[in-house]
């Protein structure tokens, strides 16, 4: 099932990143709930589609991805985030052949805890978090070497949305960017940028001195050597420093996905409640169908 208002909001106002997952149901009829979610610019979960099936199989995920493709269409630069379920890996690229994919940080961290029987504050988990949250390759390699050293000798196996409240929140919002994410980050970076020195290299390139580190900003290409600007699509502290130096509006450098207007547009359509059953208009071809209960296998421990 996919709600039209959510699909339109995703297509017009969301970064093209979809997270897919499934979970066992513990109700009377059991089965598995399949879900696909996006994230709005304020980092709220934004539902796209869901389905109830019998088991997590290749056929179930193929049907789910096929129906998801029908409602969102072909999306250039789409990224799909998934866990390590083998059935998802077997089918997703057949339905979305041009999409990129990534592994869910939360699931991978959970796999590490189970595989190595780690405690909550184990150093390996700390190193993994530091590596996963790096923007630059050099820092990533540095933290990943810590993981390799720590695991030396061990074989690693690598492992109802309240739209009304959000719409009202967006309407009352007076900031240019989302208050809980973009605005907070930008204010913090404005404070950091006030302590930096900017050296003009030419009319589009600048060198930003940040303590004992130098970073290179290219305004035409919208890039910074720290790579935060490219990956977040939100001005990093070095870009903010250049904007201060040139007296440019720093908000103009932020992606439209972080703006209040885009956030409001994502929740602009109304989701109406289901009418009483006696008012339903059900086509004949639907009434003639026989729907059986899912042939669900009860998993151990359920």
Residue, then its C-alpha position, 0 to 999 in steps of 0.5 A: x500500500x502506498x498513499x498518494x500524498x506521500x508519494x507526491x511529497x517524496x518525488x517533489x521534496x525528498x532526497x532520493x534515499x529510500x530505506x527498506x526493511x521487514x519485521x515479523x508481526x506478532x498479531x493473530x495472523x503472523x506474517x511479515x511487514x515490509x516497509x519502504x521509508x524516506x527521510x525529510x529534510x528535518x530527519x523525520x521518517x517519511x513513509x512511502x509504502x508497506x506490504x504484509x506478506x508471509x515470509x521474507x523470500x526472494x518472491x516477496x521482496x521482488x513483488x514489493x520492489x516491483x510495486x514500489x517501482x510502479x508508484x515512484x517510477x525510475x528515479x535517477x541517482x536513487x540510493x537504497x539503504x538495506x540490511x544484509x538480508x540475502x533476499x533483498x540483495x538477490x532482487x533489488x538491482x533487477x527492479x532498480x538497476x541504476x540505483x546505488x545501495x548502502x548497508x544500514x549502519x544500525x543493522x551492521x552495528x548490531x551484526x558486529x555486536x552479535x558476531x563478536x559478543x560485544x558489550x555496548x561500549x566496546x572499543x570495536x563499536x566505537x571505532x566502527x562508528x567513527x569510521x562510518x561517520x567519516x566524510x573523508x577517505x583519509x580519516x576513514x582509512x585511519x579509523x578502519x586501521x584501528x578496526x583491523x588492528x583491534x580484530x587482528x587474528x579474528x575473521x570478520x564477516x562484514x557484515x502512522x506518521x503524524x503529518x498534521x503535526x509536522x505540517x503545523x510545525x512547518x507552518x509555524x517555522x520562521x527559520x529559513x532551514x529546518x529548525x531541528x537539523x539544518x538551522x542548528x548545524x548552520x548556527x554551530x558552523x557560523x560560530x566555528x567559521x568566525x575563528x577561521x582565516x580565508x585566503x582568496x586564490x581566484x574569483x571562485x577558489x579559496x583556502x580556509x585556514x582552520x587551526x593547523x589545517x587548510x581546506x580548499x573551497x570551490x564555489x562554482x563546483x560546490x565542493x570543499x576538500x573536507x567533503x561535508x559540503x558535497x555529502x550533506x549538501x549543507x554548507x560546511x564550516x569552511x564554506x560558511x567562512x568563505x560566505x562571511x568573507x565575501x558577505x554572501x548569504x550562506x543560506x543560498x548555498x544549502x540544498x533546497x531539501x533543507x528549506x522550510x518551503x520544501x519541508x512544507x511542500x512534503x506535507x501539503x497533501x491531505x491524507x483522508x481517513x478511511x470512510x465507514x465500510x458501508x460507504x465503500x465503492x468496491x469494483x466487481x473484480x475486487x469483490x470476486x477475488x478470494x483472499x486467503x490468510x498468509x501461509x506464515x511460518x512461525x519463527x523460533x522464539x515468536 
